[in-house]
Structures are given as C-alpha cells and as structure tokens.
Amino acid sequence: MEAITYVESGGNFHARGASGEGGAMQFMPATWRAFSIEVYGEYREKTPTRERYVATKMIERWIEQGMTDAQIALRWNAGGATQCSAGINKHGVAYDSCAYQKKVLAMLQ
C-alpha cells in the first residue's frame, strides 16, 4: 500500500487530482463510496484514518484472491482493467497505466 500511496500523492492526504480524485490514495468519489461500503458495510466519510484502512483492506482482499503486485497496481490505477492502457480521460487528463504500474513495482523493489 505504501508504494501506491507514494506514487499517487507522495503521502499527501490533502492532494487533489485533476480528474476529481482526492486524498493520499487518490480515490475517485464513486470508488470511495463503493470501497467504503464494501469494507464497512455502509458509506462513511473519507478521513485519513479511514482512507488508509479501506485501502489496506481492499488490497488485502485482492492478495487473498491471488492477485499479483502488478495486477493490484493496475487495478488501483485503472479500476477493473486487466491490461495497461494510455490516453486522455473524459476530464482531459493524460493517463498511462503501464507507466503507473512500473512506478509502483519499482517502489516495491
């Protein structure tokens, strides 16, 4: 989780992204809502403590499901994607999930 946090925001819980994501883990609002409900059984407002807890629980679940570090990095960055992609999102922001995945994997080394 620390590698993802570092790549996402450098650990800044007040970080805001150009596509509407926020916090140290750069949750999109809809993703936060879904993950919060999945982990807590109900929606809870995002706080730094909850953000870390929810991210940890989701990553633990993915590990238990047999996902590799590379798959987890890609899923974090690109939702349910199973392959890397690059382009411009609907907010006009460039993305490159392959580069993101490589950064996370390098941090884990």
MIPA-270291 format. One line per field, with one value per atom (N, C-alpha, C, CB): residue number from 1; residue in one letter; x, y, z. Coordinates in Angstrom, 3 decimals. Atoms other than C-alpha are relative to their C-alpha. Last residue first. Glycine has a CB too. Layout:
<rs>
n: [NUM | ...]
res: [A | ...]
x: [X | ...]
y: [Y | ...]
z: [Z | ...]
</rs>
This chain:
<rs>
n: [109 | 109 | 109 | 109 | 108 | 108 | 108 | 108 | 107 | 107 | 107 | 107 | 106 | 106 | 106 | 106 | 105 | 105 | 105 | 105 | 104 | 104 | 104 | 104 | 103 | 103 | 103 | 103 | 102 | 102 | 102 | 102 | 101 | 101 | 101 | 101 | 100 | 100 | 100 | 100 | 99 | 99 | 99 | 99 | 98 | 98 | 98 | 98 | 97 | 97 | 97 | 97 | 96 | 96 | 96 | 96 | 95 | 95 | 95 | 95 | 94 | 94 | 94 | 94 | 93 | 93 | 93 | 93 | 92 | 92 | 92 | 92 | 91 | 91 | 91 | 91 | 90 | 90 | 90 | 90 | 89 | 89 | 89 | 89 | 88 | 88 | 88 | 88 | 87 | 87 | 87 | 87 | 86 | 86 | 86 | 86 | 85 | 85 | 85 | 85 | 84 | 84 | 84 | 84 | 83 | 83 | 83 | 83 | 82 | 82 | 82 | 82 | 81 | 81 | 81 | 81 | 80 | 80 | 80 | 80 | 79 | 79 | 79 | 79 | 78 | 78 | 78 | 78 | 77 | 77 | 77 | 77 | 76 | 76 | 76 | 76 | 75 | 75 | 75 | 75 | 74 | 74 | 74 | 74 | 73 | 73 | 73 | 73 | 72 | 72 | 72 | 72 | 71 | 71 | 71 | 71 | 70 | 70 | 70 | 70 | 69 | 69 | 69 | 69 | 68 | 68 | 68 | 68 | 67 | 67 | 67 | 67 | 66 | 66 | 66 | 66 | 65 | 65 | 65 | 65 | 64 | 64 | 64 | 64 | 63 | 63 | 63 | 63 | 62 | 62 | 62 | 62 | 61 | 61 | 61 | 61 | 60 | 60 | 60 | 60 | 59 | 59 | 59 | 59 | 58 | 58 | 58 | 58 | 57 | 57 | 57 | 57 | 56 | 56 | 56 | 56 | 55 | 55 | 55 | 55 | 54 | 54 | 54 | 54 | 53 | 53 | 53 | 53 | 52 | 52 | 52 | 52 | 51 | 51 | 51 | 51 | 50 | 50 | 50 | 50 | 49 | 49 | 49 | 49 | 48 | 48 | 48 | 48 | 47 | 47 | 47 | 47 | 46 | 46 | 46 | 46 | 45 | 45 | 45 | 45 | 44 | 44 | 44 | 44 | 43 | 43 | 43 | 43 | 42 | 42 | 42 | 42 | 41 | 41 | 41 | 41 | 40 | 40 | 40 | 40 | 39 | 39 | 39 | 39 | 38 | 38 | 38 | 38 | 37 | 37 | 37 | 37 | 36 | 36 | 36 | 36 | 35 | 35 | 35 | 35 | 34 | 34 | 34 | 34 | 33 | 33 | 33 | 33 | 32 | 32 | 32 | 32 | 31 | 31 | 31 | 31 | 30 | 30 | 30 | 30 | 29 | 29 | 29 | 29 | 28 | 28 | 28 | 28 | 27 | 27 | 27 | 27 | 26 | 26 | 26 | 26 | 25 | 25 | 25 | 25 | 24 | 24 | 24 | 24 | 23 | 23 | 23 | 23 | 22 | 22 | 22 | 22 | 21 | 21 | 21 | 21 | 20 | 20 | 20 | 20 | 19 | 19 | 19 | 19 | 18 | 18 | 18 | 18 | 17 | 17 | 17 | 17 | 16 | 16 | 16 | 16 | 15 | 15 | 15 | 15 | 14 | 14 | 14 | 14 | 13 | 13 | 13 | 13 | 12 | 12 | 12 | 12 | 11 | 11 | 11 | 11 | 10 | 10 | 10 | 10 | 9 | 9 | 9 | 9 | 8 | 8 | 8 | 8 | 7 | 7 | 7 | 7 | 6 | 6 | 6 | 6 | 5 | 5 | 5 | 5 | 4 | 4 | 4 | 4 | 3 | 3 | 3 | 3 | 2 | 2 | 2 | 2 | 1 | 1 | 1 | 1]
res: [Q | Q | Q | Q | L | L | L | L | M | M | M | M | A | A | A | A | L | L | L | L | V | V | V | V | K | K | K | K | K | K | K | K | Q | Q | Q | Q | Y | Y | Y | Y | A | A | A | A | C | C | C | C | S | S | S | S | D | D | D | D | Y | Y | Y | Y | A | A | A | A | V | V | V | V | G | G | G | G | H | H | H | H | K | K | K | K | N | N | N | N | I | I | I | I | G | G | G | G | A | A | A | A | S | S | S | S | C | C | C | C | Q | Q | Q | Q | T | T | T | T | A | A | A | A | G | G | G | G | G | G | G | G | A | A | A | A | N | N | N | N | W | W | W | W | R | R | R | R | L | L | L | L | A | A | A | A | I | I | I | I | Q | Q | Q | Q | A | A | A | A | D | D | D | D | T | T | T | T | M | M | M | M | G | G | G | G | Q | Q | Q | Q | E | E | E | E | I | I | I | I | W | W | W | W | R | R | R | R | E | E | E | E | I | I | I | I | M | M | M | M | K | K | K | K | T | T | T | T | A | A | A | A | V | V | V | V | Y | Y | Y | Y | R | R | R | R | E | E | E | E | R | R | R | R | T | T | T | T | P | P | P | P | T | T | T | T | K | K | K | K | E | E | E | E | R | R | R | R | Y | Y | Y | Y | E | E | E | E | G | G | G | G | Y | Y | Y | Y | V | V | V | V | E | E | E | E | I | I | I | I | S | S | S | S | F | F | F | F | A | A | A | A | R | R | R | R | W | W | W | W | T | T | T | T | A | A | A | A | P | P | P | P | M | M | M | M | F | F | F | F | Q | Q | Q | Q | M | M | M | M | A | A | A | A | G | G | G | G | G | G | G | G | E | E | E | E | G | G | G | G | S | S | S | S | A | A | A | A | G | G | G | G | R | R | R | R | A | A | A | A | H | H | H | H | F | F | F | F | N | N | N | N | G | G | G | G | G | G | G | G | S | S | S | S | E | E | E | E | V | V | V | V | Y | Y | Y | Y | T | T | T | T | I | I | I | I | A | A | A | A | E | E | E | E | M | M | M | M]
x: [-1.308 | 11.801 | 0.922 | 0.669 | 0.051 | 8.275 | 1.346 | -1.079 | 0.022 | 8.856 | 0.015 | -1.241 | -1.354 | 9.830 | 0.087 | 0.412 | -0.848 | 6.544 | 1.442 | -0.030 | 0.369 | 4.576 | 0.904 | -1.487 | -0.433 | 6.448 | -0.298 | -0.689 | -1.459 | 6.023 | 0.535 | 0.675 | -0.296 | 2.266 | 1.504 | -0.537 | 0.400 | 1.963 | 0.375 | -1.522 | -1.027 | 3.922 | -0.289 | 0.078 | -1.235 | 1.632 | 1.121 | 0.434 | 0.031 | -1.474 | 1.220 | -1.253 | -0.802 | -0.650 | 0.102 | 1.439 | -0.278 | -3.015 | 0.818 | -1.309 | -0.741 | -3.440 | 0.207 | 1.365 | -1.246 | -6.123 | 0.656 | -0.270 | -1.106 | -8.797 | 1.360 | -0.207 | -0.302 | -11.548 | 1.144 | 0.357 | 1.103 | -13.001 | 0.201 | -1.304 | 1.305 | -9.641 | -1.046 | 0.123 | 0.520 | -6.704 | -1.375 | -0.065 | 0.849 | -4.686 | -0.345 | -1.262 | -0.428 | -2.787 | -0.928 | 1.490 | 0.481 | -3.666 | 0.522 | -1.554 | -0.400 | -2.400 | -0.625 | 1.538 | -1.142 | -4.334 | 0.279 | -0.257 | -0.913 | -6.697 | 1.223 | -0.717 | -0.805 | -8.696 | 0.907 | 0.841 | 0.053 | -11.197 | 0.836 | -1.395 | 1.233 | -10.299 | 0.088 | -1.172 | 0.915 | -7.408 | -1.255 | 0.717 | -0.085 | -4.953 | -1.103 | 1.324 | 0.115 | -5.774 | -0.082 | 1.189 | 1.378 | -6.466 | -0.184 | -0.398 | 0.845 | -3.142 | -1.448 | 0.077 | -0.351 | -1.214 | -0.890 | 1.492 | 0.542 | -3.073 | 0.298 | 0.587 | 1.451 | -2.365 | -0.646 | -0.626 | 0.239 | 1.358 | -1.499 | 0.663 | -0.258 | 1.514 | -0.294 | 1.461 | -1.416 | -0.082 | 0.133 | 0.776 | -0.516 | -3.728 | 1.475 | -0.814 | -1.099 | -4.428 | 0.560 | -0.432 | 0.573 | -7.868 | 1.077 | -0.855 | 0.659 | -6.250 | -0.623 | -1.075 | -1.087 | -3.996 | -0.588 | 0.924 | -0.518 | -7.073 | 1.154 | 0.454 | 0.981 | -8.702 | 0.520 | -1.356 | -0.061 | -5.571 | -0.958 | -0.332 | -1.211 | -5.507 | 0.162 | 1.246 | 0.231 | -9.117 | 1.213 | -0.318 | 0.950 | -8.488 | -0.248 | -1.328 | -0.655 | -5.378 | -0.914 | 0.424 | -0.988 | -7.114 | 0.693 | 1.046 | 0.736 | -10.096 | 0.980 | -0.970 | 0.630 | -7.870 | -0.697 | -1.005 | -1.046 | -5.637 | -0.611 | 0.988 | -0.599 | -8.622 | 1.064 | 0.625 | 0.869 | -10.408 | 0.580 | -1.405 | -0.013 | -7.514 | -0.841 | -0.520 | -1.281 | -7.047 | 0.045 | 1.124 | -0.972 | -10.784 | 1.339 | -0.405 | -1.428 | -13.347 | 0.784 | 0.503 | -0.793 | -16.977 | 1.479 | -0.249 | -0.580 | -18.518 | 0.814 | 0.889 | -0.830 | -20.869 | 0.485 | -0.784 | 0.772 | -22.079 | 0.944 | -0.692 | 1.398 | -20.928 | -0.944 | -0.354 | 0.728 | -17.574 | -1.435 | -0.017 | -0.803 | -15.259 | -0.814 | 1.205 | -0.506 | -17.592 | 0.744 | 0.924 | 1.125 | -19.492 | 0.479 | -1.078 | 0.438 | -16.276 | -1.136 | -0.446 | -0.942 | -14.969 | -0.395 | 1.424 | 0.104 | -18.071 | 0.912 | 0.344 | 1.323 | -18.235 | -0.095 | -1.133 | 0.010 | -14.500 | -1.323 | 0.234 | -0.811 | -14.712 | 0.051 | 1.434 | 0.802 | -17.582 | 0.763 | -0.408 | 1.129 | -15.662 | -0.820 | -0.907 | 1.102 | -12.444 | -1.188 | -0.326 | 1.287 | -9.829 | -0.894 | -0.695 | 0.644 | -6.365 | -1.267 | 0.971 | 0.166 | -4.625 | -0.730 | -0.755 | -1.302 | -3.271 | -0.065 | 0.537 | -0.603 | -6.511 | 1.313 | -0.946 | -0.550 | -8.531 | 0.551 | -1.043 | -0.474 | -9.715 | 0.626 | 1.013 | 0.953 | -11.710 | 0.389 | -1.326 | 1.198 | -9.967 | -1.047 | 0.382 | 0.708 | -7.309 | -1.283 | 0.913 | -0.372 | -6.166 | -0.887 | -0.083 | 1.156 | -6.383 | 0.500 | -0.807 | -0.243 | -3.855 | -1.317 | 0.943 | 0.766 | -4.925 | 0.156 | 0.434 | 1.421 | -3.859 | -0.890 | -0.286 | 0.740 | -0.374 | -1.502 | 0.290 | 0.494 | 1.551 | -0.819 | 1.147 | -1.131 | 3.655 | -0.411 | 0.634 | 0.003 | 0.359 | 1.231 | -1.196 | 1.216 | -0.412 | 0.177 | -1.126 | 0.175 | 3.084 | -1.210 | -0.155 | -1.085 | 3.762 | -0.186 | 1.350 | 0.179 | 0.364 | 1.068 | 0.042 | 1.097 | 0.722 | -0.210 | -1.295 | -0.481 | 4.133 | -1.082 | 0.430 | -0.850 | 2.840 | 0.513 | 1.178 | 0.820 | 0.000 | 0.863 | -0.933]
y: [0.679 | -3.469 | 0.422 | 0.276 | 1.226 | -2.397 | -0.736 | -0.932 | -0.372 | 1.148 | -1.231 | 0.853 | -0.452 | -0.224 | 0.392 | 1.188 | 1.184 | -2.148 | 0.366 | -0.790 | 0.715 | 1.028 | -1.202 | -0.452 | -0.813 | 3.006 | -0.706 | 1.375 | 0.120 | 0.204 | 0.797 | 0.480 | 1.340 | 0.057 | -0.185 | -1.072 | 0.014 | 3.812 | -1.340 | 0.262 | -0.770 | 3.657 | 0.018 | 1.440 | 0.801 | 0.875 | 0.710 | -0.265 | 0.985 | 2.778 | -0.914 | -0.831 | 1.100 | 5.779 | -1.047 | 0.489 | 1.124 | 8.696 | -1.043 | -0.621 | 1.131 | 12.148 | -1.075 | 0.468 | 0.298 | 14.400 | -1.241 | -0.219 | -0.573 | 15.914 | -0.251 | 1.467 | -1.295 | 15.269 | 0.710 | -0.183 | -0.924 | 12.453 | 1.389 | -0.574 | 0.350 | 10.667 | 1.077 | -0.190 | -1.201 | 11.101 | -0.359 | 1.230 | -0.899 | 8.096 | 1.244 | -0.701 | -1.392 | 5.097 | 0.837 | 0.176 | -0.874 | 1.484 | 1.413 | -0.009 | -1.404 | -1.436 | 0.769 | 0.127 | -0.340 | -4.693 | 1.498 | -0.400 | 1.147 | -6.319 | 0.212 | -1.291 | 0.308 | -3.180 | -1.202 | 1.216 | 1.421 | -3.344 | -0.415 | -0.395 | 0.717 | 0.053 | -1.479 | 0.610 | 0.054 | 1.675 | -0.824 | -0.564 | -1.129 | 2.882 | 0.017 | -0.010 | -1.253 | 0.601 | 1.183 | 0.172 | -0.151 | -2.318 | 1.312 | -1.181 | -0.330 | -1.821 | 0.212 | -1.105 | -1.361 | -1.691 | 0.428 | 0.079 | -0.931 | -4.759 | 1.440 | -0.294 | -0.073 | -6.700 | 0.992 | -1.380 | -0.691 | -5.888 | 0.155 | -0.767 | -1.429 | -6.832 | 0.798 | 0.228 | -0.340 | -10.169 | 1.493 | -0.384 | -1.020 | -11.026 | 0.269 | 1.299 | 0.464 | -14.315 | 1.012 | -1.160 | 0.511 | -13.557 | -0.472 | 1.073 | 1.269 | -13.205 | -0.644 | 0.221 | 0.963 | -10.512 | -1.375 | 0.461 | 0.333 | -8.709 | -0.993 | 1.267 | 0.866 | -8.874 | -0.430 | 0.728 | 1.323 | -7.489 | -0.970 | 0.102 | 0.646 | -4.633 | -1.384 | 0.863 | 0.361 | -3.770 | -0.725 | 1.253 | 1.121 | -3.929 | -0.431 | 0.384 | 1.214 | -1.737 | -1.202 | 0.171 | 0.403 | 0.861 | -1.300 | 1.120 | 0.537 | 0.948 | -0.473 | 1.067 | 1.257 | 1.379 | -0.658 | 0.236 | 1.017 | 4.038 | -1.373 | 0.399 | 0.199 | 6.080 | -1.101 | 1.327 | 0.900 | 5.577 | -0.292 | 0.603 | 1.308 | 7.079 | -1.003 | 0.117 | 0.677 | 9.944 | -1.403 | 0.846 | -0.667 | 10.694 | -0.679 | -0.087 | 0.295 | 9.766 | 0.883 | 0.202 | -1.108 | 9.903 | -0.373 | 1.303 | -0.876 | 6.519 | 1.082 | -0.808 | -1.126 | 4.550 | 0.780 | 0.928 | -1.233 | 1.272 | 1.090 | 0.413 | 0.406 | -2.330 | 1.177 | -0.816 | -0.303 | -1.051 | -0.522 | 1.478 | 0.252 | -2.594 | 0.170 | 0.938 | 1.374 | -2.938 | -0.330 | -0.220 | 0.912 | 0.243 | -1.443 | 0.149 | -0.249 | 2.231 | -0.949 | 1.469 | 0.692 | 0.627 | 0.169 | 0.522 | 1.456 | 1.637 | -0.754 | -0.379 | 0.441 | 5.195 | -1.528 | 0.660 | -0.072 | 5.736 | -0.529 | 1.455 | 1.128 | 4.466 | 0.003 | 0.062 | 1.228 | 6.839 | -1.226 | -0.202 | 0.047 | 9.821 | -1.294 | 1.182 | -0.688 | 8.984 | -0.098 | -0.634 | 0.632 | 7.933 | 0.915 | -0.371 | -0.559 | 9.463 | -0.753 | 0.001 | 1.129 | 7.228 | 0.400 | -1.121 | 0.636 | 10.204 | -1.136 | -0.522 | 0.710 | 12.094 | -0.652 | -1.039 | -0.723 | 13.134 | -0.912 | 0.882 | 0.904 | 12.240 | 0.795 | -1.009 | 0.053 | 14.744 | -0.944 | -0.388 | 0.722 | 14.321 | -0.129 | -1.379 | -0.765 | 16.999 | -0.677 | 0.232 | 0.278 | 15.357 | 0.766 | -1.496 | -0.003 | 16.739 | -0.222 | 1.341 | -0.094 | 16.040 | -0.061 | -1.130 | -1.143 | 16.704 | 0.182 | 1.268 | 0.274 | 13.282 | 1.148 | -0.289 | -1.211 | 13.872 | -0.290 | 1.113 | 0.100 | 10.586 | 1.196 | -0.182 | -0.251 | 11.254 | -0.031 | 1.335 | -1.362 | 11.567 | 0.363 | 0.174 | -0.805 | 8.559 | 1.442 | -0.623 | -0.313 | 7.089 | 0.904 | -1.291 | -0.869 | 7.310 | 0.415 | -0.701 | -1.314 | 5.935 | 0.977 | -0.117 | -0.665 | 3.079 | 1.403 | -0.823 | -0.323 | 2.144 | 0.736 | -1.282 | -1.193 | 2.399 | 0.408 | -0.246 | -1.194 | 0.000 | 1.256 | -0.001]
z: [0.069 | -5.068 | 1.118 | -1.330 | -0.806 | -4.101 | 0.034 | -0.544 | -1.428 | -5.324 | 0.905 | 0.310 | -0.337 | -8.747 | 1.471 | -0.891 | -0.111 | -8.885 | 0.353 | -1.304 | -1.239 | -8.145 | 0.193 | -0.036 | -1.148 | -10.812 | 1.318 | -0.024 | -0.111 | -13.386 | 1.192 | -1.297 | -0.510 | -12.762 | 0.210 | -0.966 | -1.405 | -13.244 | 0.636 | 0.138 | -0.704 | -16.506 | 1.495 | -0.549 | 0.042 | -17.747 | 0.762 | -1.470 | -1.079 | -16.552 | -0.004 | -0.102 | 0.541 | -18.704 | 1.104 | -0.480 | -0.896 | -18.204 | -0.733 | 0.539 | 0.565 | -19.736 | 1.067 | -0.571 | -0.712 | -18.245 | -0.617 | 1.525 | 0.759 | -20.493 | 0.628 | -0.154 | -0.609 | -17.933 | -0.732 | 1.479 | 0.306 | -20.067 | 0.597 | 0.504 | -0.578 | -19.923 | -0.313 | 1.530 | -0.647 | -22.325 | 0.543 | -0.996 | 0.772 | -23.420 | 0.777 | -0.424 | -0.098 | -22.140 | -0.860 | -0.442 | 1.064 | -21.449 | 0.237 | -0.071 | -0.045 | -19.442 | -1.164 | -0.035 | 0.837 | -19.422 | 0.120 | -1.481 | -0.083 | -16.928 | -0.876 | -0.408 | 1.183 | -16.218 | 0.244 | -0.402 | 0.309 | -13.362 | -1.192 | -0.237 | -0.333 | -11.973 | -0.327 | -0.733 | 1.145 | -13.831 | 0.265 | -1.193 | 0.918 | -11.214 | -1.045 | -0.684 | -0.750 | -8.331 | -0.948 | 0.958 | -0.462 | -10.659 | 0.755 | 0.892 | 1.145 | -12.423 | 0.433 | -1.060 | 0.434 | -9.152 | -1.160 | -0.414 | -0.994 | -7.867 | -0.407 | 1.401 | 0.189 | -11.065 | 0.963 | 0.184 | 1.270 | -10.896 | -0.256 | -1.165 | -0.222 | -7.204 | -1.264 | 0.444 | -0.117 | -8.089 | 0.291 | -1.296 | 0.907 | -7.435 | 0.282 | 0.129 | 0.833 | -5.699 | -0.970 | -0.748 | 1.247 | -4.281 | -0.974 | -0.659 | -0.332 | -0.845 | -1.233 | 1.068 | -0.222 | -2.344 | 0.297 | 1.166 | 1.323 | -3.682 | 0.098 | -0.730 | 0.681 | -0.278 | -1.364 | -0.159 | -0.632 | 1.411 | -0.683 | 1.502 | 0.514 | -1.132 | 0.613 | 0.294 | 1.397 | -0.307 | -0.578 | -0.833 | 0.074 | 3.435 | -1.440 | 0.660 | -0.494 | 3.245 | -0.135 | 1.458 | 1.007 | 1.069 | 0.417 | -0.213 | 1.145 | 3.447 | -1.080 | -0.576 | -0.385 | 6.500 | -1.196 | 1.134 | -0.142 | 4.941 | 0.300 | 1.118 | 1.330 | 3.776 | 0.056 | -0.526 | 0.757 | 7.082 | -1.383 | -0.133 | -0.660 | 9.028 | -0.781 | 1.446 | 0.213 | 6.542 | 0.624 | 0.570 | -0.865 | 6.655 | -0.282 | 1.549 | 0.097 | 3.998 | 0.966 | -1.447 | 0.535 | 5.036 | 0.026 | 0.810 | -1.028 | 5.691 | -0.690 | 1.007 | 0.438 | 3.457 | 1.211 | -0.963 | 0.148 | 4.942 | -0.489 | 1.348 | 0.066 | 5.277 | -0.107 | 1.202 | -1.236 | 6.478 | 0.022 | 0.216 | -1.205 | 3.856 | 1.283 | 0.030 | 0.000 | 0.859 | 1.296 | -1.197 | -0.254 | 1.684 | 0.064 | -1.093 | -1.372 | 1.954 | 0.367 | 0.174 | -0.882 | -1.252 | 1.463 | -0.223 | 0.183 | -3.222 | 0.961 | -1.443 | -0.466 | -1.829 | -0.075 | -0.849 | -1.466 | -2.255 | 0.544 | 0.480 | -0.477 | -5.828 | 1.522 | -0.588 | 0.147 | -6.592 | 0.498 | -1.471 | -0.937 | -5.150 | -0.094 | -0.245 | 0.676 | -7.056 | 0.951 | -1.438 | 0.266 | -4.528 | -0.828 | 1.312 | 1.185 | -4.813 | -0.404 | -1.151 | 0.912 | -2.237 | -1.282 | 0.694 | 0.205 | -0.297 | -1.011 | 1.316 | -1.122 | -0.704 | -0.370 | 0.523 | -1.136 | -3.709 | 1.074 | 0.589 | -1.041 | -7.180 | 1.140 | -0.575 | -1.105 | -9.200 | 1.112 | -0.511 | 0.438 | -12.577 | 1.103 | -0.493 | 1.027 | -11.988 | -0.484 | -1.172 | 1.383 | -8.769 | -0.967 | -0.286 | 0.899 | -5.261 | -1.422 | 0.109 | 1.445 | -2.516 | -0.774 | -0.466 | 0.491 | 1.093 | -1.510 | 0.722 | -0.175 | 2.400 | -0.479 | 1.451 | -0.337 | 0.963 | 0.064 | -1.028 | -1.374 | 1.068 | 0.467 | 0.920 | -0.889 | -2.026 | 1.463 | -0.325 | -0.562 | -3.855 | 0.816 | 0.856 | 0.156 | -6.039 | 0.445 | 0.777 | 1.420 | -6.409 | -0.206 | -0.824 | 0.436 | -2.671 | -1.458 | 0.185 | -0.618 | -1.705 | -0.483 | 1.533 | 0.697 | -4.190 | 0.559 | 0.117 | 1.345 | -2.803 | -0.786 | -0.750 | -0.078 | 0.765 | -1.374 | 0.941 | 0.000 | 0.000 | 0.000 | 1.201]
</rs>
